[in-house]
Each structure stands twice: as C-alpha cells, then as structure tokens.
Amino acid sequence: MQIQAQTPALSRAARKASRGMTLIEILVVLAIIGLIVGGVSVMAFGQLEGAQIKSTGNDVTQIQTHCQMYMMQNQNKCPKSMTDLKAAGITSRVKKDPWGNDYVITCPGQHDKCDVSSFGPDKTADTEDDIKSWEAPGSAKGDEEDK
C-alpha cells in the first residue's frame, strides 16, 4: 500500500513542476519584446526618410537623362511630363516620387536642357527640402554660398 500512496504524491510533484509560466511571466516577456520592437522601429523609420531622399535624387537624375533622350529622338522637342516619356517608349511607367507627387519637368530648363525636380517630403514647391536635378540631394542653398 505504501507504493500506491507514493505514486499519487510523485505525480502531484511532477504536475507542479511542469505547470508552465505564470501570467505575470508572460506579460513581462511581452513587455520586453514590445520595447525591443519599439526601439528597432524608431531606428528603421529614421533611415526610411534618408533612403527616400536618396532614391528621389537618383530618380531625378534618371528622368533628366530620359528627357535628353526624348529631345534627341524628337528634334529637340521638350517632354512636358512623364506621360510623354512613356508614350515615346523611353520609360516603362509614369513614376511618382516616394511622397506620391509627380516629378516636375521644366523644359527648356534654367540650369540644363531639361530640369527635373521633386517637391520633397513636405510636398510644397520652392522649399529647402526640394530635390532638384541641378543640386546634390541633401545640400542646402546656404551651404553652396558658404563655399
């Protein structure tokens, strides 16, 4: 009979050891995971804006090259928009900047045969964050005057 009495006691001890995590332990783990995800997302979103500006600078340069190709194919006739470049088969699609605005094509340009610009993150023309084919992305107008 002693053997039968020890078996339930042993199984109770085994059950107690394998009960798992308590609710408090789970909440602590979730809070730690939330803090890690929050820190990583702040870092990632900070990098996103810089990447969008660089990408837009590359797009502006590429569109300027497309405009020059268009002018060579059409006896120096200027494209009015990305739609003209697509219709001529120079580009496969009408691009928009990362903020959803159309690229502005000015032809003939004041700085080159064809000037291309984006309004930038603030989506407003003629502000300091505009990205232009005749300026390096990220350079402010005041920086050039200091040199």
Secondary structure, 3 states (H helix, E strand, C coil): CHHHHHHHHHHHHHHHHCCCCCHHHHHHHHHHHHHHHHHHHHHHHHHHHHHHHHHHHHHHHHHHHHHHHHHHHCCCCCCCCHHHHHHCCCCCCCCECCCCCECEEECCCCCCCCEEEECCCCCCCCCCCCEECCCCCCCCHHHHHHC
